[in-house]
Amino acid sequence: WITGVDVCNSSASFCTVDLRDGAAGSVLWTLPVPATGGVVKTFNPPLRLTANTALAFDASAATSTLTISANGFKSKV
């Protein structure tokens, strides 16, 4: 379960970032990330990932540096 994501874009190009349920999985959320800026997103309710599957991301454009941090928890359900 993903409860929040922070994205920082140090490049001069706007991009969007797709959060995916695994490397080839479906897009769970798309975040707009401004050039030389960032975005903070809190998910309430949290985004649910498939069990034992990594959170993956894809940027829509080439960037010099894109930093992504995610918060979440593992559910027993």
C-alpha positions, 0 to 999 in steps of 0.5 A: 500500500502506497500512502505518499510519493514525493517527486523532484525534477531538477531538469529544465523539462516538464514531465509526467511520472506514471506510477505502475504496479510492477515494471510492466504493470498497469498505471496506478497514478500519473503525476505532473512534475514541473521543470526545476520543481516537484510534486508531493502526493498523499494517497487517501485511501492508499494505492494498493499494489499486487502482493510481492510486486515492486512499485515502478515508475516511467517518466514521459520525457528525458530528465537530467535528474528525477528523484522519487521517494515513496512511503507506504506499509505492508498489509496483513490482509 
